[in-house]
């Protein structure tokens, strides 16, 4: 019996070692799947695409044809547990089997207590029992269609169902590892969807239910104080500032420890002050604590069943609504990461949904704060989004890039009919994935990006400066499903991923909006002149073998590479000095 138990224990350890996981080494974080680093070329399906097995069945092949290797799909609490204590597994199984058949990996979103802040995906037996599962309230006492994050009954019910889901995924997938990651809830936080984008209406910064008011006027939890003390010199600057301004108190109510929240100041027109100003910060910290405690417990119980990576996403703070309550208050942002880490240690990282692309660099830098890896589960789906993929993987070492509504057929999908830009971008990235994974988090990989607001971009790498500029839109109509004039009007962006594979050697990949690549001497160069030794355009056969086509003369005289609009290109370039 002892030998049998020992063998079972060894088998269990081997299984655990092969589970999808995050590998952290210094500032470097990678997703490990089946023992190897994995880069997610992702796309998120529409919210209701996984609403039935028959509807989602034909989607998987379409996703594989788009060159995705990962699909983000939903599992809703209302369909998983329509009757309390009775779990329905058939739809979950069909999702896993459909993805597996097309050799796709899955990130599953647990649509449960909150989706876009509201509780519309909770089962009817939860929705209809507001006494057992109390709702959040606005500051003027209006009950919201939102489970209060202080509802212990709701948290226990949510966690119980999520644990059952993870237990089942372990049973059906622990050998194949189709499901590699979970998103727990979706875009949670205090936010009145009924007032979204309206100038009037109540935008409460926190829950004002009786339970919440009592907690806000009670002692700040000892767990949070202990975390602040242990990480005093590593906290977000704003959290450090407000805690210090109130004497670094170790006891007191939320306002005694962090101060009274202040309204938004008037910002100068066109400034970015809103990005580093934190109105009603105390209320936001309080909201973050309560959401994090709730979600942290759901996550903990799920991981107890099947410990694959799990993250929480956030709807971004925006220039049009820079106050908590006008964006979801309590969600994981850089300025609330510390509260989330104190309250929800089972959550592996936090992820931004990026739709306001004018501020994509600010968001990317915010979400790489204090070692958090960049993982983008939602962004726009259009040709410019395809171009940004090269930039986000190259410049910010993104673990995942995932346009939302990748399966189309909904009004939020702005991509033109016949647009295959994501397919082109992901096809190129898939072919050079080993090199991307090799050079992630090093100075030898970077990204460049141009659009209507930025017509050139450059980066210095050793002795060389690599720059890009806009090239012609000619030829785009057959690839985007647009006329040339429509492409010009849409001002499709262009992106480039650059890897320095040797002192004088580069691998570059990118395109979509049309770009030209120039390599010049950097300030570090001591050469009188430089030129290209060779320029090879790369394609790949069906087995992934690299095929090189040598370019010279007219094809390389004015720039080392010119990629027409609507196309992508991959090149290996060698330089020399003379």
C-alpha positions as CSV (number, residue, x, y, z in Angstrom):
1,X,0.0,0.0,0.0
2,X,2.8,2.4,0.9
3,X,4.4,1.9,-2.6
4,X,1.1,2.5,-4.2
5,X,0.5,5.7,-2.3
6,X,4.1,6.8,-3.1
7,X,3.5,6.1,-6.8
8,X,0.3,8.1,-6.7
9,X,2.0,11.0,-5.0
10,X,4.8,11.0,-7.6
11,X,2.2,11.0,-10.4
12,X,0.4,13.9,-8.8
13,X,3.6,15.9,-8.5
14,X,4.4,15.2,-12.2
15,X,1.0,16.4,-13.2
16,X,1.3,19.6,-11.1
17,X,4.8,20.2,-12.7
18,X,3.2,20.1,-16.1
19,X,0.3,22.4,-15.3
20,X,0.1,25.7,-17.2
21,X,1.8,28.3,-14.9
22,X,3.5,31.6,-14.7
23,X,7.3,31.6,-14.5
24,X,8.9,34.6,-12.9
25,X,12.6,35.4,-13.0
26,X,13.5,38.9,-11.8
27,X,11.4,41.3,-13.9
28,X,10.6,38.6,-16.5
29,X,7.3,36.8,-16.5
30,X,6.4,34.1,-19.0
31,X,3.4,31.7,-19.5
32,X,4.6,28.1,-19.4
33,X,2.4,25.6,-21.2
34,X,3.4,21.9,-21.4
35,X,6.9,22.9,-20.1
36,X,7.6,25.5,-22.7
37,X,7.2,29.3,-22.8
38,X,4.0,30.3,-24.6
39,X,3.0,33.6,-26.3
40,X,-0.8,34.1,-26.6
41,X,-1.9,35.3,-30.0
42,X,-5.4,35.8,-28.7
43,X,-8.9,36.9,-29.5
44,X,-11.9,37.3,-27.2
45,X,-15.3,36.1,-28.4
46,X,-18.4,38.2,-28.0
47,X,-20.1,37.8,-24.6
48,X,-22.9,35.6,-25.8
49,X,-20.9,33.5,-28.3
50,X,-20.6,30.8,-25.7
51,X,-24.3,31.0,-24.9
52,X,-25.0,27.6,-26.4
53,X,-23.1,24.6,-27.8
54,X,-24.7,24.8,-31.3
55,X,-23.9,28.5,-31.7
56,X,-20.2,28.3,-30.8
57,X,-19.5,25.0,-32.6
58,X,-18.5,26.6,-36.0
59,X,-16.5,29.4,-34.4
60,X,-13.4,27.3,-33.5
61,X,-12.2,26.6,-37.0
62,X,-12.7,30.3,-37.9
63,X,-10.5,31.2,-35.0
64,X,-7.8,28.8,-36.1
65,X,-8.0,30.1,-39.6
66,X,-7.3,33.6,-38.3
67,X,-4.0,32.2,-36.9
68,X,-5.0,32.6,-33.3
69,X,-3.4,30.1,-30.9
70,X,-5.6,31.2,-27.9
71,X,-9.3,32.1,-27.6
72,X,-10.8,33.9,-24.7
73,X,-14.3,32.6,-24.1
74,X,-16.9,32.9,-21.4
75,X,-18.5,30.5,-18.9
76,X,-21.5,32.1,-17.3
77,X,-22.7,31.3,-13.7
78,X,-26.4,31.5,-14.9
79,X,-25.9,28.6,-17.3
80,X,-23.5,26.6,-15.2
81,X,-25.7,26.6,-12.1
82,X,-29.3,27.4,-13.2
83,X,-30.6,25.7,-10.1
84,X,-28.7,26.1,-6.9
85,X,-26.4,23.2,-6.3
86,X,-27.0,21.6,-9.7
87,X,-24.2,22.1,-12.2
88,X,-24.5,21.8,-15.9
89,X,-21.2,20.7,-17.5
90,X,-22.2,20.0,-21.2
91,X,-21.7,23.5,-22.5
92,X,-18.3,23.8,-20.7
93,X,-17.3,20.4,-22.2
94,X,-18.3,21.5,-25.7
95,X,-16.2,24.7,-25.4
96,X,-13.1,22.7,-24.3
97,X,-13.6,20.0,-27.0
98,X,-14.2,22.5,-29.8
99,X,-11.0,24.5,-29.0
100,X,-9.0,21.3,-28.5
101,X,-10.1,19.9,-31.9
102,X,-8.6,23.0,-33.6
103,X,-5.4,22.9,-31.4
104,X,-6.4,26.2,-29.7
105,X,-5.7,27.1,-26.1
106,X,-8.4,28.6,-23.9
107,X,-8.6,31.4,-21.4
108,X,-12.1,31.1,-19.8
109,X,-13.8,34.1,-18.2
110,X,-16.0,33.3,-15.2
111,X,-18.9,35.6,-15.8
112,X,-20.5,35.4,-12.3
113,X,-21.2,38.1,-9.8
114,X,-20.0,41.0,-12.0
115,X,-19.8,41.6,-15.7
116,X,-19.2,45.3,-16.8
117,X,-19.9,46.0,-13.1
118,X,-23.5,44.7,-13.1
119,X,-24.7,41.3,-12.0
120,X,-26.5,40.2,-15.1
121,X,-24.8,36.9,-15.4
122,X,-25.8,35.7,-11.9
123,X,-28.4,32.9,-11.9
124,X,-32.1,33.8,-11.5
125,X,-32.1,32.4,-7.9
126,X,-29.5,35.0,-7.1
127,X,-31.0,37.9,-9.0
128,X,-34.4,37.4,-7.5
129,X,-33.3,37.2,-3.8
130,X,-31.9,40.6,-2.9
131,X,-32.5,39.9,0.8
132,X,-30.1,36.9,0.8
133,X,-27.8,38.5,-1.8
134,X,-28.0,42.3,-1.1
135,X,-27.3,44.9,-3.8
136,X,-25.0,47.8,-3.7
137,X,-26.4,51.3,-3.3
138,X,-25.5,54.8,-4.6
139,X,-24.8,57.7,-2.2
140,X,-28.4,58.8,-2.6
141,X,-29.8,55.4,-1.6
142,X,-30.7,54.0,-5.1
143,X,-30.4,50.2,-5.3
144,X,-28.2,49.1,-8.2
145,X,-28.3,46.0,-10.4
146,X,-25.1,45.0,-8.7
147,X,-24.4,42.5,-5.9
148,X,-22.7,44.3,-3.1
149,X,-19.0,43.3,-2.7
150,X,-19.7,43.1,1.0
151,X,-22.3,40.3,0.5
152,X,-20.8,37.2,2.2
153,X,-23.7,35.0,1.0
154,X,-23.0,35.9,-2.6
155,X,-19.3,35.5,-2.3
156,X,-19.8,32.0,-0.8
157,X,-22.2,31.0,-3.5
158,X,-20.0,32.3,-6.3
159,X,-16.9,30.7,-4.8
160,X,-18.7,27.3,-4.5
161,X,-19.8,27.3,-8.1
162,X,-16.4,28.4,-9.3
163,X,-14.7,25.7,-7.3
164,X,-17.0,23.2,-8.9
165,X,-16.1,24.5,-12.4
166,X,-12.4,24.3,-11.7
167,X,-12.8,20.8,-10.3
168,X,-14.5,19.7,-13.5
169,X,-11.9,21.4,-15.7
170,X,-9.3,19.4,-13.9
171,X,-11.2,16.2,-14.5
172,X,-11.6,16.7,-18.3
173,X,-8.5,18.8,-19.1
174,X,-5.6,18.2,-16.7
175,X,-3.9,15.9,-19.3
176,X,-4.5,18.0,-22.4
177,X,-4.1,21.5,-21.0
178,X,-6.5,23.1,-23.4
179,X,-7.6,25.6,-20.6
180,X,-4.4,27.4,-19.7
181,X,-5.7,30.4,-17.7
182,X,-8.9,31.8,-16.0
183,X,-10.2,35.3,-15.8
184,X,-12.2,35.7,-12.6
185,X,-15.3,38.0,-13.1
186,X,-15.2,40.8,-15.7
187,X,-14.7,44.6,-15.4
188,X,-16.0,44.8,-11.8
189,X,-16.2,48.0,-9.7
190,X,-18.7,50.6,-8.5
191,X,-20.1,52.1,-11.7
192,X,-23.6,53.0,-12.7
193,X,-24.1,51.5,-16.2
194,X,-27.3,53.4,-16.5
195,X,-25.4,56.7,-16.3
196,X,-22.6,55.6,-18.7
197,X,-21.4,58.5,-20.8
198,X,-24.2,60.7,-19.4
199,X,-23.2,64.1,-17.9
200,X,-25.7,63.9,-15.1
201,X,-26.8,61.1,-12.7
202,X,-25.2,59.6,-9.7
203,X,-21.6,58.3,-10.0
204,X,-20.9,56.8,-6.5
205,X,-17.3,56.2,-5.6
206,X,-18.2,53.3,-3.3
207,X,-21.0,51.1,-2.1
208,X,-23.3,53.1,0.2
209,X,-25.4,50.2,1.5
210,X,-25.8,50.0,5.3
211,X,-23.1,47.2,5.5
212,X,-20.7,49.3,3.4
213,X,-21.3,52.5,5.4
214,X,-20.6,50.6,8.7
215,X,-17.4,49.1,7.2
216,X,-16.2,52.4,5.9
217,X,-16.5,54.0,9.3
218,X,-14.9,51.0,11.0
219,X,-11.2,50.2,11.4
220,X,-9.1,49.6,8.3
221,X,-8.5,45.8,8.3
222,X,-5.4,44.7,10.1
223,X,-4.4,42.6,7.0
224,X,-4.1,45.7,4.9
225,X,-2.2,47.7,7.5
226,X,0.3,44.7,7.9
227,X,0.8,44.7,4.1
228,X,1.4,48.4,4.0
229,X,4.0,48.1,6.8
230,X,5.7,45.2,5.1
231,X,5.9,46.9,1.7
232,X,6.2,50.5,2.9
233,X,9.0,51.4,0.4
234,X,7.5,49.6,-2.6
235,X,3.9,51.0,-2.5
236,X,2.4,53.0,-5.3
237,X,3.6,56.7,-4.9
238,X,0.0,58.0,-4.4
239,X,-0.7,55.4,-1.7
240,X,2.7,56.2,0.0
241,X,1.8,59.9,-0.1
242,X,-1.7,59.7,1.4
243,X,-0.7,57.2,4.1
244,X,2.3,59.3,5.1
245,X,0.2,62.6,5.0
246,X,-2.0,61.0,7.7
247,X,0.9,59.9,9.9
248,X,1.3,56.4,8.6
249,X,-1.4,55.4,11.1
250,X,-1.7,51.7,12.0
251,X,-5.2,52.0,13.3
252,X,-8.2,54.1,12.4
253,X,-11.1,54.4,10.0
254,X,-10.6,54.6,6.3
255,X,-10.7,58.4,6.4
256,X,-8.4,58.5,9.5
257,X,-5.8,56.4,7.9
258,X,-5.9,57.7,4.3
259,X,-7.6,61.1,4.6
260,X,-10.9,62.4,3.3
261,X,-11.4,61.9,-0.4
262,X,-11.2,65.0,-2.5
263,X,-13.2,65.9,-5.7
264,X,-11.5,66.2,-9.1
265,X,-9.7,69.4,-9.7
266,X,-10.1,71.4,-12.9
267,X,-7.6,70.1,-15.5
268,X,-5.9,72.2,-18.2
269,X,-7.4,71.5,-21.5
270,X,-5.4,69.0,-23.5
271,X,-3.2,68.1,-20.5
272,X,-2.7,64.5,-19.1
273,X,-3.0,65.6,-15.5
274,X,-6.0,63.3,-15.1
275,X,-3.7,60.3,-15.4
276,X,-1.8,61.1,-12.2
277,X,-4.6,62.7,-10.1
278,X,-6.6,60.5,-7.8
279,X,-9.9,62.1,-6.6
280,X,-11.9,60.3,-3.9
281,X,-8.9,58.1,-3.4
282,X,-10.0,56.8,0.0
283,X,-13.3,55.7,-1.3
284,X,-11.6,53.9,-4.2
285,X,-9.2,52.1,-1.8
286,X,-12.2,51.0,0.3
287,X,-13.9,49.7,-2.8
288,X,-10.8,47.9,-4.0
289,X,-10.4,46.2,-0.6
290,X,-14.0,44.9,-0.7
291,X,-14.0,43.7,-4.3
292,X,-10.5,42.1,-3.8
293,X,-11.5,40.2,-0.7
294,X,-14.6,38.8,-2.5
295,X,-12.8,37.9,-5.7
296,X,-9.7,36.7,-3.8
297,X,-11.8,34.2,-2.0
298,X,-13.5,33.0,-5.2
299,X,-10.0,32.7,-6.8
300,X,-8.5,30.9,-3.8
301,X,-11.3,28.3,-3.8
302,X,-10.9,27.7,-7.5
303,X,-7.2,27.3,-7.2
304,X,-7.6,24.8,-4.4
305,X,-9.3,22.6,-7.0
306,X,-7.0,23.3,-10.0
307,X,-4.2,25.8,-9.7
308,X,-3.7,27.3,-13.1
309,X,-3.0,31.0,-13.5
310,X,-5.9,33.4,-12.7
311,X,-6.2,37.1,-13.3
312,X,-8.6,40.0,-12.9
313,X,-9.3,42.6,-15.6
314,X,-10.2,46.3,-15.5
315,X,-12.2,48.9,-17.4
316,X,-9.8,51.8,-17.8
317,X,-9.8,55.2,-16.2
318,X,-10.5,57.7,-19.0
319,X,-10.0,61.4,-19.7
320,X,-13.8,61.8,-20.1
321,X,-14.4,60.4,-16.6
322,X,-11.3,60.6,-14.4
323,X,-13.1,60.1,-11.1
324,X,-13.9,56.7,-9.5
325,X,-17.5,56.0,-10.1
326,X,-17.2,57.5,-13.6
327,X,-14.9,54.5,-14.2
328,X,-15.4,51.4,-12.1
329,X,-14.2,52.2,-8.6
330,X,-12.4,49.4,-6.9
331,X,-11.0,47.6,-10.0
332,X,-7.4,46.7,-10.1
333,X,-5.4,49.8,-11.4
334,X,-1.8,50.5,-10.7
335,X,-2.8,52.9,-7.9
336,X,-4.9,50.1,-6.2
337,X,-2.6,47.1,-7.0
338,X,-1.3,47.1,-3.4
339,X,-4.7,46.8,-1.9
340,X,-5.5,44.0,-4.3
341,X,-2.3,42.2,-3.5
342,X,-3.0,42.5,0.2
343,X,-6.6,41.2,0.0
344,X,-6.4,38.7,-2.9
345,X,-3.0,37.0,-3.0
346,X,-4.4,34.1,-5.0
347,X,-4.8,36.4,-8.0
348,X,-1.7,36.2,-10.2
349,X,-1.9,39.5,-12.1
350,X,-4.1,42.3,-13.3
351,X,-5.0,43.1,-16.9
352,X,-6.2,46.2,-18.7
353,X,-9.0,46.3,-21.3
354,X,-7.7,48.9,-23.8
355,X,-10.2,50.7,-26.1
356,X,-9.0,54.3,-25.7
357,X,-5.9,53.6,-27.9
358,X,-4.7,57.2,-27.8
359,X,-3.4,56.4,-24.3
360,X,-2.1,52.9,-25.0
361,X,1.4,53.7,-23.9
362,X,0.3,55.2,-20.6
363,X,-1.9,52.1,-19.9
364,X,0.9,49.7,-20.8
365,X,3.3,51.4,-18.5
366,X,0.7,51.6,-15.7
367,X,0.1,47.8,-15.9
368,X,3.8,47.0,-15.8
369,X,4.1,48.7,-12.5
370,X,5.9,46.8,-9.7
371,X,6.4,43.6,-11.7
372,X,2.9,43.1,-13.0
373,X,3.1,41.6,-16.5
374,X,1.3,43.1,-19.4
375,X,-1.7,41.0,-20.6
376,X,-4.3,42.6,-22.8
377,X,-7.5,40.5,-22.8
378,X,-9.5,43.1,-24.7
379,X,-8.8,45.7,-27.3
380,X,-10.3,47.0,-30.5
381,X,-10.7,44.7,-33.6
382,X,-9.6,46.5,-36.8
383,X,-6.6,46.8,-39.0
384,X,-4.9,49.3,-36.7
385,X,-5.3,46.8,-33.8
386,X,-3.5,44.2,-35.9
387,X,-0.6,46.7,-36.4
388,X,-0.5,47.4,-32.6
389,X,0.1,43.7,-32.0
390,X,3.6,44.0,-33.3
391,X,4.2,47.1,-31.1
392,X,2.8,45.6,-27.9
393,X,4.7,42.3,-28.1
394,X,7.9,44.1,-29.1
395,X,7.9,47.2,-26.9
396,X,6.0,46.0,-23.8
397,X,6.7,42.2,-23.8
398,X,3.0,41.5,-23.8
399,X,2.0,38.0,-22.7
400,X,-1.2,38.2,-24.6
401,X,-2.9,40.5,-27.1
402,X,-6.6,39.9,-27.7
403,X,-9.0,41.9,-29.9
404,X,-12.5,41.7,-28.5
405,X,-15.3,40.5,-30.7
406,X,-12.9,38.5,-32.9
407,X,-15.7,36.4,-34.1
408,X,-17.7,39.3,-35.5
409,X,-21.5,39.6,-35.9
410,X,-22.1,42.4,-33.4
411,X,-22.3,46.2,-33.7
412,X,-19.2,46.7,-31.6
413,X,-17.1,45.0,-34.2
414,X,-15.9,47.9,-36.5
415,X,-13.8,45.7,-38.7
416,X,-14.8,45.8,-42.4
417,X,-16.3,42.8,-44.0
418,X,-13.4,40.8,-45.5
419,X,-10.8,42.2,-43.2
420,X,-8.0,39.7,-42.7
421,X,-5.5,41.9,-40.9
422,X,-5.5,40.0,-37.7
423,X,-4.9,36.8,-39.6
424,X,-1.9,38.4,-41.4
425,X,-0.4,39.9,-38.3
426,X,-0.7,36.7,-36.2
427,X,0.6,34.6,-39.1
428,X,3.8,36.6,-39.1
429,X,4.1,36.6,-35.3
430,X,3.4,32.9,-35.1
431,X,6.4,32.2,-37.4
432,X,8.8,34.2,-35.3
433,X,7.4,33.3,-31.9
434,X,10.5,31.4,-30.7
435,X,12.6,34.5,-31.3
436,X,10.1,36.7,-29.5
437,X,10.1,34.4,-26.5
438,X,13.9,34.3,-26.5
439,X,14.3,38.1,-26.4
440,X,11.3,39.1,-24.2
441,X,12.3,41.5,-21.4
442,X,15.7,42.3,-23.0
443,X,17.0,45.5,-24.6
444,X,17.4,43.5,-27.8
445,X,13.7,43.6,-28.6
446,X,11.5,46.7,-29.1
447,X,8.5,48.0,-31.0
448,X,7.7,50.9,-33.2
449,X,4.3,52.4,-34.0
450,X,2.9,55.1,-36.3
451,X,-0.6,56.5,-36.9
452,X,-2.3,59.7,-37.7
453,X,-0.9,61.5,-34.7
454,X,2.6,60.1,-35.0
455,X,4.1,59.8,-38.4
456,X,7.6,58.6,-37.5
457,X,9.1,56.4,-34.7
458,X,12.6,55.2,-33.9
459,X,14.7,53.2,-31.5
460,X,18.4,53.1,-30.8
461,X,19.9,49.6,-30.7
462,X,23.7,49.5,-30.2
463,X,25.4,51.2,-33.1
464,X,22.2,51.6,-35.1
465,X,19.0,53.6,-35.1
466,X,16.0,51.9,-36.6
467,X,13.1,54.2,-37.7
468,X,9.8,53.8,-39.6
469,X,7.7,56.2,-41.6
470,X,4.5,56.0,-43.5
471,X,4.5,54.5,-47.0
472,X,1.8,54.2,-49.6
473,X,-1.7,52.9,-49.1
474,X,-1.6,51.4,-52.6
475,X,-3.0,47.9,-52.8
476,X,-4.8,47.8,-49.4
477,X,-8.3,47.4,-50.9
478,X,-8.0,43.7,-51.6
479,X,-6.8,42.9,-48.1
480,X,-9.0,45.1,-45.8
481,X,-12.1,44.9,-47.9
482,X,-11.9,48.7,-48.3
483,X,-11.1,50.9,-51.2
484,X,-7.8,52.8,-51.2
485,X,-9.7,56.0,-50.4
486,X,-11.4,54.4,-47.4
487,X,-8.0,53.2,-46.1
488,X,-6.6,56.7,-46.4
489,X,-9.6,58.1,-44.5
490,X,-9.4,55.5,-41.8
491,X,-5.7,56.2,-41.4
492,X,-4.7,52.6,-40.6
493,X,-1.8,52.5,-38.2
494,X,1.4,50.5,-38.8
495,X,3.6,48.7,-36.3
496,X,7.0,47.0,-36.3
497,X,8.6,44.5,-34.0
498,X,12.5,44.7,-33.9
499,X,14.9,42.1,-32.5
500,X,18.6,42.7,-32.5
501,X,19.9,39.1,-33.0
502,X,23.6,40.1,-33.3
503,X,25.7,43.2,-33.1
504,X,25.0,44.0,-36.8
505,X,22.0,41.8,-37.4
506,X,18.3,42.4,-37.0
507,X,15.0,40.5,-37.4
508,X,12.1,42.8,-38.1
509,X,8.4,42.1,-38.6
510,X,5.3,44.3,-39.0
511,X,3.2,46.3,-41.3
512,X,-0.6,46.7,-42.0
513,X,-0.9,50.4,-42.6
514,X,2.1,50.7,-44.9
515,X,5.6,51.6,-43.6
516,X,9.2,52.0,-44.7
517,X,12.1,50.9,-42.5
518,X,15.4,52.9,-42.4
519,X,18.5,51.9,-40.4
520,X,21.1,54.7,-39.7
521,X,24.0,55.2,-37.4
522,X,23.1,55.7,-33.7
523,X,24.9,58.2,-31.4
524,X,27.0,55.2,-30.3
525,X,28.4,54.5,-33.7
526,X,32.0,55.5,-34.5
527,X,31.8,54.5,-38.1
528,X,32.2,56.9,-41.0
529,X,29.5,55.1,-43.0
530,X,27.2,52.2,-42.7
531,X,25.2,50.1,-45.2
532,X,23.4,46.9,-45.4
533,X,25.4,43.7,-46.0
534,X,22.2,41.7,-46.9
535,X,18.5,42.0,-46.8
536,X,16.4,38.8,-46.8
537,X,12.6,38.7,-47.0
538,X,11.3,35.7,-45.1
539,X,8.4,33.5,-45.8
540,X,7.7,30.1,-44.1
541,X,6.5,26.8,-45.6
542,X,3.7,24.7,-44.2
543,X,6.1,23.1,-41.7
544,X,7.4,26.4,-40.4
545,X,10.7,26.2,-42.2
546,X,12.2,29.7,-42.9
547,X,12.6,30.5,-46.6
548,X,14.8,33.5,-47.5
549,X,14.5,35.7,-50.6
550,X,17.4,38.0,-51.1
551,X,16.6,41.7,-51.9
552,X,18.9,44.2,-53.4
553,X,19.0,47.1,-55.8
554,X,15.7,49.0,-56.2
555,X,14.1,46.8,-53.5
556,X,16.6,48.0,-50.8
557,X,18.1,51.2,-52.0
558,X,15.8,53.8,-50.3
559,X,14.9,51.8,-47.2
560,X,16.0,48.3,-46.0
561,X,12.3,47.3,-46.1
562,X,9.1,48.8,-47.5
563,X,5.8,47.0,-46.5
564,X,2.8,48.1,-48.6
565,X,-0.5,48.9,-46.8
566,X,-2.6,45.9,-46.0
567,X,0.4,43.6,-45.9
568,X,2.9,42.3,-43.3
569,X,6.6,41.5,-43.8
570,X,9.4,39.7,-42.0
571,X,13.0,40.5,-42.8
572,X,16.5,39.5,-41.6
573,X,19.0,42.3,-42.1
574,X,22.8,42.4,-41.8
575,X,24.6,45.7,-41.6
576,X,28.3,46.7,-41.9
577,X,30.5,49.7,-41.4
578,X,33.0,51.2,-43.8
